[in-house]
Amino acid sequence: MARNKESLVLLIDVGPSIHSVLQDVEGVCSMLVQKKLIFSKSDEVGIVLFGTEDTNNELEKEVGGYEHVVVLRDIRVVDDDAVVVLKNLPRGTFPVLDAIVVGMDMLIKKFGVSDKGKKRLYLITDARFSTKEPYEGTKEDQVDTISQQMKVLGIRLNCLIIREKICSTEHLGAIDENDKLLDQFSRKAMAKTVHVDCATSLLGAIKTRNVVPVTVFRGDLELSSMMKIKVWVYKKTSEEKFPTLKKYSDKAPASDKFATHEVKVDFEYKSSQDPDIVVPPEQRIKGYRYGPQVVPISSAEWEAVKFKPEKGVKLLGFTDASNILRRPQPDSFYFNILPFAEDVREFQFPSFSSFPSSWQPDQQQQEAADDLVRMLDLAPFDRKEVLQPDYTPNPVLERFYQFLHLKSKAPEIDVPQLDRSLKRIAEPDPDFLSRHNSIINNFQERFELKENPKKKKLSRRAWREKPSASNDEKVGVDGVVPKVQSSSLKKSLSSLEVEKIGDLNPVQDFEAMMARRDSSKWITEAIKDMQHYIYHLLENSYEGNSFPKAIECLMALRKGCILEQEPKEFNRFMLDICKKFRRSDLADFLELLYLKKITLISKSEAADSDLTEEEAKNLPIKMEDSSE
């Protein structure tokens, strides 16, 4: 057997005490085989059931004594038949626990004594019933003998013990005895035992894939210039991603056994001036969006500015031991990457205290909200943690693998409903909801949910357009629009794109132009149009009658320049206004700017600004003072 190939024998208890979770056992074993079909097609799988009414195994025929143990599938290369068999396990009626020897016998007869390939037994049981007494010696002696043989043959043993709440004391003696025997296996052989107390943890307890840890750094840990230690750094956790799916071509004839069904994709980049000219790779430069512009940066420029530090781990200092929470006996150092100050982004949220009192919750509402949040705690102090990370798989990935297997057998099949095991992870537990029903109802009573219908914004500029030539009706007396024309105009309002700032709703027109994403030119156009419009308002003002509207437009322009990272455009415009109008009749407008606290944009508001917060507040005033 090849060294990278594994032979696995599943030893599944189907006795009466495990019937309540046997459906979940079927699901998790099926998933194990399905993943082997995807990731390890050459692996071999055998299936042994114990606790059955019938008996069918080689040891019973040869030496006797192994009743109620059935070899459901001999060891052979994994296939779809194994999945079908595991989804329809029989329910047994006899409580026995004697399948490990049968599984070992299958592996020995299949591969012999000298084979050094990967061989594994996977025992799934609740271990509630006593094993029978051996013909010679004690049970502990028998475990020692089996452990020694497993060590010699290179057979590993994984035990998954499923025990929900034990209400009676009838089987406590057998349970304690079995736990000691399994613990003896863990000490004497290559064995590992995992205990789960609910069907939800069952799906994550069986590791369907063995991920080999990879070093991210190999080098020196520098304690001082005189002392260095060789270290290897591994990832403690890593994100489990979706498998890469390749394109499959069905153009090759079915009779062609050597067809790869591979699809190769080539991209061509053509000149925008002449679509017939293909741009070769050496003439292409990546562009990166920066506000409304696209900045080209070549690979040579990237290499020139890239930070290239020397690889290494260095001791920088010490801290008090109370600041480092760890186990009493850590097996290794923990390596944590700290961000640079330039990488930190602070998101400031407004305080509730700034809202009017009518918007703030009263004491009863606050308590109801606190109770609801505490209810959502998955690890309360008085209960065991729910959905423990070590035993909870990614439900999206598990769902994907299940559907992928079904799709491989029936391409036209629809997505099935969630099975019982995944529902426990992806959906709220009904028992949990029933226990906390009073908290949920109290929250609903304290906070009344009302629908807030969204009002459609209609641009009035559409009413100034000329009526369609196909519409024979004309506008009536007092500007009343006929119903046919009115409905057709309203229907087209939602798709109308604003291209210029008008007199009726300049702020709304400006925001609509800034929000357009069909071209980067609209941001520049919107800023220029708004600047011209503000100049127009000020130059045509009579005794300050247009000042309020100009202030409103200026505030909208300032907000838009901050959002689109164009602070210099706004600051330049503000300085021009101060310079142009400080000695004219519009000097009162500059005083109004000061009263409304409209300042230049500082670096704290937009990173591209060159002004500090103090300079942004004082600069227009200083200019005015210096001119006097």
C-alpha positions in Angstrom: 0.0 0.0 0.0 1.3 3.5 -0.9 2.4 5.6 2.1 0.1 8.5 1.2 -2.9 6.2 1.0 -5.0 5.4 4.1 -7.0 2.3 4.9 -9.9 3.1 7.3 -12.2 0.6 9.1 -15.3 2.2 10.6 -16.5 0.3 13.7 -20.0 1.5 14.3 -22.2 0.6 17.3 -25.8 0.0 16.3 -27.0 -1.3 19.7 -30.2 -0.3 21.3 -28.7 2.5 23.5 -27.4 4.4 20.5 -30.6 4.4 18.3 -31.4 8.0 19.3 -28.3 9.4 17.6 -27.8 6.7 14.9 -29.3 8.9 12.2 -26.6 11.6 13.0 -23.9 8.9 13.0 -25.1 7.8 9.5 -24.8 11.5 8.3 -21.3 12.1 9.7 -19.9 8.8 8.4 -21.4 9.5 5.0 -19.8 12.9 5.0 -16.5 11.3 5.9 -16.7 9.0 2.9 -17.9 11.9 0.6 -14.9 14.0 1.4 -12.6 11.0 0.7 -14.2 10.8 -2.7 -13.3 14.4 -3.3 -9.8 14.7 -1.7 -8.5 11.1 -1.4 -10.0 8.9 -4.1 -7.4 6.2 -3.6 -8.1 5.6 0.1 -9.8 2.4 1.2 -12.8 2.0 3.5 -14.2 -0.9 5.4 -17.4 -0.9 7.6 -18.0 -3.1 10.6 -21.3 -3.0 12.7 -21.6 -4.4 16.2 -24.6 -4.9 18.4 -26.5 -6.4 15.4 -28.9 -9.3 15.6 -27.0 -11.3 13.0 -23.3 -12.3 12.9 -21.1 -12.3 9.9 -17.3 -12.0 10.3 -14.3 -14.2 9.6 -13.1 -14.5 13.3 -16.5 -16.0 14.3 -16.1 -18.6 11.5 -12.5 -19.4 12.4 -12.3 -19.3 16.2 -15.8 -18.4 17.4 -16.8 -16.0 20.2 -17.5 -12.8 18.1 -21.2 -12.9 17.9 -23.4 -10.0 16.8 -20.6 -8.4 14.7 -21.2 -7.9 11.0 -18.7 -6.9 8.3 -21.0 -4.7 6.2 -18.2 -3.9 3.7 -14.8 -5.3 3.1 -11.8 -3.0 2.8 -11.7 -1.7 -0.7 -11.3 1.6 -2.6 -13.8 4.2 -1.6 -16.8 4.6 -3.9 -20.5 5.7 -3.9 -21.6 2.3 -2.6 -20.0 3.1 0.7 -22.1 6.3 1.0 -25.3 4.4 0.2 -24.5 1.6 2.8 -23.8 4.2 5.5 -27.1 6.0 5.0 -29.1 2.8 5.7 -27.6 1.2 8.8 -29.7 -1.5 10.5 -30.8 -1.1 14.1 -29.3 -3.7 16.4 -30.8 -5.3 19.5 -27.7 -6.7 21.3 -25.4 -4.6 23.6 -21.9 -5.8 22.8 -18.5 -4.0 22.4 -16.2 -6.5 20.7 -15.4 -5.0 17.2 -11.8 -3.8 17.6 -10.3 -7.2 17.2 -12.5 -7.9 14.2 -11.3 -4.6 12.6 -7.7 -5.5 13.3 -8.1 -8.9 11.8 -9.5 -7.3 8.6 -6.5 -5.0 8.3 -4.0 -7.8 9.0 -5.5 -10.1 6.4 -5.7 -7.3 3.8 -2.2 -5.9 4.1 -0.1 -8.4 6.1 2.3 -7.7 8.9 5.1 -5.9 6.9 3.0 -3.2 5.2 3.8 0.2 6.5 0.9 2.2 5.0 -1.5 4.2 6.9 -4.0 2.0 8.7 -6.7 3.3 11.1 -9.7 2.0 13.1 -12.5 4.4 13.9 -14.7 3.3 16.8 -18.1 5.0 17.2 -20.0 4.0 20.3 -21.6 5.1 23.6 -19.6 2.4 25.5 -22.5 1.8 28.0 -22.3 -2.0 28.1 -19.7 -4.3 29.4 -17.4 -6.3 27.2 -17.3 -10.0 27.7 -14.6 -11.6 29.8 -11.6 -13.0 27.9 -10.9 -16.8 27.9 -7.5 -16.1 29.5 -6.3 -13.3 31.8 -8.2 -10.1 32.6 -9.6 -7.4 30.3 -6.7 -5.1 31.1 -4.3 -7.9 29.9 -6.3 -8.2 26.7 -6.1 -4.5 26.1 -2.3 -4.6 26.6 -2.0 -7.4 24.1 -4.1 -5.7 21.5 -2.3 -2.4 22.0 1.1 -4.0 21.5 -0.1 -5.7 18.3 -1.5 -2.3 17.0 1.9 -0.7 17.8 3.8 -3.3 15.9 1.4 -3.2 12.9 1.2 0.6 12.8 -2.5 0.7 13.3 -4.0 3.9 14.9 -7.2 3.9 16.8 -9.7 6.8 17.1 -12.6 6.5 19.6 -15.7 8.7 19.4 -17.8 8.3 22.6 -21.3 9.6 22.3 -23.1 10.1 25.6 -26.1 12.3 26.1 -27.4 12.9 29.7 -27.3 9.8 31.8 -30.4 9.7 33.9 -30.2 6.2 35.4 -27.3 4.6 37.4 -27.9 1.2 35.8 -24.9 1.3 33.5 -22.5 3.5 35.5 -20.2 0.5 36.4 -19.9 -0.6 32.8 -19.3 3.0 31.7 -16.5 3.6 34.2 -14.9 0.3 33.3 -15.0 1.0 29.5 -13.6 4.5 30.0 -10.6 3.0 31.9 -10.0 0.5 29.1 -10.2 3.2 26.4 -7.8 5.4 28.4 -5.5 2.4 28.6 -5.6 2.2 24.8 -4.6 5.9 24.6 -1.6 5.3 26.9 -0.4 2.0 25.4 -1.2 2.4 21.7 -1.5 5.1 19.0 -5.0 5.9 20.1 -7.1 9.0 20.8 -10.5 9.3 22.5 -13.0 12.1 22.0 -16.2 12.5 24.2 -19.3 14.3 22.9 -22.5 14.8 24.8 -24.9 15.9 22.0 -25.6 15.1 18.4 -24.6 18.7 17.5 -21.0 18.1 18.4 -20.9 14.8 16.5 -20.5 16.4 13.1 -17.3 18.3 14.1 -15.8 15.5 16.2 -14.9 13.4 13.3 -12.1 15.2 11.4 -12.9 14.4 7.7 -9.7 16.0 6.5 -6.2 15.9 8.0 -4.6 19.3 7.4 -0.8 19.2 7.7 0.6 22.3 9.5 3.0 24.3 7.4 5.7 26.6 8.8 5.4 30.3 8.0 8.9 31.1 9.3 12.1 29.2 10.0 14.9 31.1 11.4 16.4 32.6 14.6 14.7 34.0 17.7 17.1 36.7 18.7 17.2 37.2 22.5 20.3 39.4 22.3 23.2 40.0 20.0 25.0 37.2 21.7 22.2 34.6 21.9 19.9 33.2 19.2 17.6 30.2 19.2 16.5 28.3 16.0 12.6 28.4 15.9 9.9 27.2 13.6 6.7 29.2 13.5 3.4 27.5 12.6 -0.1 28.9 12.1 -2.3 28.2 15.1 -5.5 28.7 13.1 -6.2 29.2 9.5 -9.3 30.0 7.4 -10.9 26.9 5.8 -11.8 28.0 2.2 -14.0 26.6 -0.5 -12.2 24.2 -2.8 -11.3 25.5 -6.1 -13.7 24.4 -8.8 -12.3 24.1 -12.3 -14.2 24.5 -15.6 -15.2 21.2 -17.3 -15.5 20.7 -21.0 -18.0 18.2 -22.4 -16.9 18.7 -26.0 -14.7 15.6 -26.1 -16.4 12.4 -27.3 -17.5 9.9 -24.5 -15.4 7.2 -26.1 -12.1 9.2 -25.7 -10.5 7.7 -22.6 -7.6 10.1 -22.7 -9.6 13.3 -22.8 -8.7 15.7 -19.9 -11.9 17.8 -20.3 -9.8 20.8 -19.3 -10.8 24.3 -20.3 -8.1 27.0 -20.9 -9.1 30.6 -20.7 -7.0 33.4 -22.3 -7.7 37.1 -21.9 -7.0 39.7 -24.5 -6.6 43.4 -23.7 -7.4 45.8 -26.6 -6.7 49.5 -27.1 -9.6 51.9 -26.3 -8.6 54.0 -29.3 -8.5 51.1 -31.7 -10.4 48.0 -30.6 -8.6 45.9 -33.3 -5.1 46.4 -31.6 -4.2 43.8 -28.9 -2.1 45.3 -26.1 0.8 42.8 -25.3 1.5 42.0 -21.6 4.7 44.1 -21.5 2.7 47.2 -22.3 0.0 46.7 -19.7 0.1 48.6 -16.3 -2.3 47.9 -13.5 -4.5 50.8 -12.5 -5.7 51.5 -8.9 -8.7 53.6 -8.1 -8.0 56.7 -6.0 -11.1 58.7 -5.5 -12.5 59.5 -9.0 -9.2 58.9 -10.7 -7.4 55.7 -11.8 -3.7 55.8 -11.0 -1.4 53.5 -13.1 1.4 51.9 -11.1 3.9 49.6 -12.8 5.5 46.5 -11.2 8.9 48.2 -11.2 7.4 51.1 -9.2 5.9 48.6 -6.8 9.2 46.9 -6.3 10.9 50.3 -5.7 8.6 51.4 -3.0 7.9 48.0 -1.4 9.1 47.6 2.2 11.6 44.6 2.3 12.5 43.9 5.9 14.9 41.1 7.0 13.1 38.0 8.2 13.5 37.4 11.8 12.0 37.2 15.3 13.5 39.5 17.9 12.9 39.9 21.6 11.9 43.6 22.2 11.2 43.6 25.9 9.4 42.1 28.9 6.0 42.5 30.6 4.5 41.3 33.8 3.5 37.6 33.8 -0.1 38.5 34.9 -0.6 40.2 31.5 -0.1 36.9 29.7 -2.9 34.4 30.2 -1.8 30.9 29.3 -2.0 27.3 30.4 0.3 26.2 33.3 2.5 24.2 30.9 2.5 25.8 27.4 3.8 23.5 24.7 5.3 26.4 22.6 5.5 30.1 22.3 2.6 32.0 20.8 3.4 34.4 17.9 1.0 37.3 17.3 1.4 39.9 14.5 0.9 43.4 15.8 -0.3 46.1 13.3 1.6 49.2 12.6 0.2 52.6 13.7 -0.4 53.4 10.0 -2.6 50.3 9.6 -5.0 51.2 12.5 -8.3 52.7 11.4 -10.5 54.1 14.1 -14.3 54.2 13.5 -16.0 56.7 15.8 -19.7 56.3 16.4 -22.0 59.0 17.7 -23.1 58.7 21.3 -26.8 58.0 22.1 -26.6 61.0 24.5 -26.6 63.3 21.5 -30.0 62.2 20.4 -33.2 63.8 21.7 -34.8 62.2 24.8 -37.7 60.9 22.7 -35.3 58.7 20.8 -33.6 57.3 23.9 -34.8 54.1 25.6 -36.3 54.3 29.1 -35.1 52.1 31.9 -37.5 49.2 31.1 -36.5 49.2 27.5 -32.8 49.2 28.4 -33.3 46.2 30.8 -35.2 44.3 28.1 -32.4 44.9 25.6 -29.8 43.9 28.1 -31.7 40.6 28.9 -31.9 39.9 25.2 -28.2 40.3 24.6 -27.3 38.2 27.7 -29.7 35.5 26.4 -27.6 35.2 23.2 -24.4 34.2 25.1 -23.3 30.8 23.9 -21.2 30.2 27.0 -23.2 31.2 30.1 -21.5 30.6 33.4 -24.1 28.1 34.6 -24.3 26.0 31.4 -21.9 24.2 29.1 -20.8 26.1 26.0 -23.0 25.6 23.0 -21.4 25.1 19.5 -17.9 24.7 20.7 -15.4 25.7 18.0 -13.5 22.4 18.2 -16.6 20.3 17.5 -18.6 22.7 15.2 -17.8 22.4 11.5 -18.4 25.2 9.0 -22.1 24.6 8.0 -21.7 26.3 4.6 -18.8 24.0 3.6 -20.6 20.9 4.9 -23.7 21.9 2.9 -21.5 22.5 -0.2 -19.9 19.0 0.0 -23.3 17.3 0.5 -24.8 19.0 -2.5 -21.6 18.4 -4.6 -22.0 14.7 -4.0 -25.6 14.7 -5.0 -24.9 16.9 -8.1 -22.2 14.4 -9.2 -24.8 11.6 -9.3 -27.8 13.7 -10.7 -26.8 16.9 -12.4 -30.4 18.2 -12.6 -31.2 17.7 -8.9 -32.4 20.7 -6.9 -30.8 21.9 -3.7 -32.2 19.6 -0.9 -33.5 20.8 2.5 -31.0 21.1 5.4 -30.5 17.8 7.1 -31.0 17.4 10.9 -27.4 17.8 11.9 -26.8 21.0 10.0 -30.1 22.5 11.2 -28.9 22.3 14.8 -25.9 24.6 13.8 -27.5 26.9 11.3 -30.9 27.4 13.0 -31.9 28.4 16.5 -32.4 25.5 19.0 -36.2 25.1 19.7 -35.5 24.2 23.3 -33.4 27.3 23.7 -36.1 29.5 22.3 -38.8 28.0 24.5 -36.7 28.5 27.6 -36.2 32.2 26.8 -39.6 32.9 25.3 -40.5 35.4 28.1 -37.4 37.5 27.3 -38.2 37.6 23.6 -41.8 38.5 24.3 -40.8 41.2 26.8 -38.5 42.8 24.2 -41.2 42.7 21.6 -43.6 44.5 24.0 -41.1 47.2 24.9 -40.1 48.0 21.3 -43.0 48.4 18.9 -41.9 47.6 15.3 -43.4 49.9 12.7 -42.9 49.9 9.0 -41.3 53.0 7.7 -42.2 53.3 4.0 -39.5 54.7 1.8 -40.6 57.8 -0.1 -39.5 58.0 -3.7 -37.6 61.1 -4.6 -39.0 62.7 -7.7 -36.8 65.1 -9.6 -38.9 68.1 -10.6 -36.7 68.8 -13.6 -38.7 66.3 -15.5 -41.7 68.6 -15.5 -39.8 71.2 -17.4 -39.0 68.9 -20.3 -41.0 69.2 -23.5 -43.8 66.7 -23.9 -43.2 63.7 -26.1 -44.1 64.3 -29.8 -46.2 61.1 -29.7 -48.4 62.6 -27.0 -51.1 64.8 -28.6 -52.3 66.1 -25.3 -51.1 69.4 -24.1 -50.6 70.9 -20.7 -53.9 72.4 -19.5 -54.8 75.6 -17.6 -52.7 76.5 -14.6 -49.9 74.0 -15.5 -52.1 70.9 -15.0 -50.5 67.9 -16.7 -52.9 65.4 -18.4 -53.1 62.0 -16.6 -51.5 60.1 -19.4 -48.5 62.4 -19.6 -48.3 62.7 -15.8 -48.1 58.9 -15.3 -45.5 58.4 -18.1 -43.4 61.2 -16.7 -43.5 59.7 -13.2 -42.6 56.3 -14.5 -39.5 57.7 -16.1 -38.3 59.8 -13.1 -36.6 56.9 -11.4 -34.3 56.3 -14.4 -33.6 60.0 -15.0 -29.9 60.8 -14.5 -29.0 64.3 -13.3 -26.3 65.9 -15.4 -26.4 69.6 -14.3 -27.2 71.5 -11.1 -30.5 73.4 -11.4 -32.1 76.2 -9.5 -35.0 74.3 -8.0 -33.1 71.6 -5.9 -29.4 72.4 -6.2 -28.3 70.3 -3.2 -30.3 67.2 -4.4 -28.9 67.6 -7.9 -25.4 67.8 -6.5 -25.8 64.7 -4.4 -27.3 62.8 -7.4 -24.3 63.7 -9.6 -21.8 62.7 -6.9 -23.6 59.4 -6.5 -23.3 58.5 -10.2 -20.9 55.7 -10.9 -21.2 55.2 -14.6 -18.2 57.5 -15.1 -15.5 59.1 -12.9 -16.1 62.5 -14.6 -19.3 63.2 -12.7 -17.6 63.8 -9.3 -15.4 66.5 -10.9 -18.4 67.9 -12.9 -20.5 68.1 -9.7 -17.9 69.9 -7.7 -17.3 72.5 -10.5 -21.0 73.0 -11.1 -21.6 73.6 -7.4 -18.8 76.1 -7.2 -20.1 78.0 -10.2 -23.6 77.9 -8.7 -22.4 79.3 -5.4 -20.5 82.1 -7.2 -23.7 82.8 -9.2 -25.8 83.1 -6.0 -23.3 85.5 -4.3 -22.7 87.7 -7.3 -26.5 88.1 -7.9 -27.4 88.6 -4.3 -29.5 91.6 -3.2 -29.0 92.6 0.4 -28.0 89.0 1.3 -31.3 87.4 0.1 -29.4 84.4 -1.4 -27.0 83.9 1.6 -29.0 81.1 3.3 -29.2 79.1 0.0 -25.4 79.7 -0.6 -24.6 78.5 2.9 -26.7 75.3 2.3 -24.9 74.6 -1.0 -21.5 75.3 0.6 -22.2 72.8 3.4 -23.3 70.2 0.8 -20.1 70.8 -1.2 -18.0 70.4 1.9 -19.6 67.1 2.9 -19.3 65.8 -0.7 -15.6 66.7 -0.9 -14.9 64.9 2.4 -16.7 61.7 1.2 -14.9 61.7 -2.1 -11.5 62.6 -0.7 -11.3 66.0 -2.6 -10.5 68.3 0.3 -8.1 70.5 -1.7 -10.8 71.4 -4.1 -13.0 72.7 -1.3 -10.1 74.5 0.5 -9.0 76.2 -2.7 -12.6 77.3 -3.3 -13.0 78.7 0.2 -9.8 80.7 0.0 -10.9 82.1 -3.4 -14.2 83.3 -1.8 -12.3 84.9 1.1 -9.9 86.6 -1.2 -12.5 87.8 -3.7 -15.3 89.0 -1.3 -13.5 90.3 1.8 -13.4 93.9 0.6 -16.8 93.9 -1.2 -20.4 94.2 -0.2 -20.4 90.5 0.4 -18.1 90.7 3.5 -21.1 89.9 5.6 -21.2 86.5 4.0 -17.7 85.8 5.3 -18.9 86.7 8.8 -21.9 84.3 8.3 -19.4 81.6 7.5 -17.7 82.2 10.8 -21.0 82.1 12.7 -22.0 78.9 11.0 -18.6 77.4 11.8 -17.9 76.4 8.2 -14.1 75.9 8.1 -11.6 74.4 5.7 -11.3 70.6 5.6 -8.5 69.4 8.0 -6.4 66.2 7.8 -8.5 64.6 10.5 -11.5 64.8 8.2 -9.9 63.8 4.9 -6.4 62.2 4.7 -5.5 64.1 1.5 -5.8 67.5 3.2 -2.6 69.4 4.1 -4.1 71.4 7.0 -4.1 70.5 10.7 -7.4 71.0 12.6 -6.2 74.3 14.1 -5.0 75.7 10.7 -8.4 74.7 9.1 -10.3 76.7 11.8 -8.1 79.8 11.8 -6.8 80.2 8.2 -9.7 82.2 6.7 -9.8 84.5 9.7 -6.0 85.1 9.6 -6.2 86.0 6.0 -8.9 88.5 6.7 -6.9 90.0 9.7 -3.7 90.3 7.6 -5.5 92.1 4.8 -6.8 94.8 7.2 
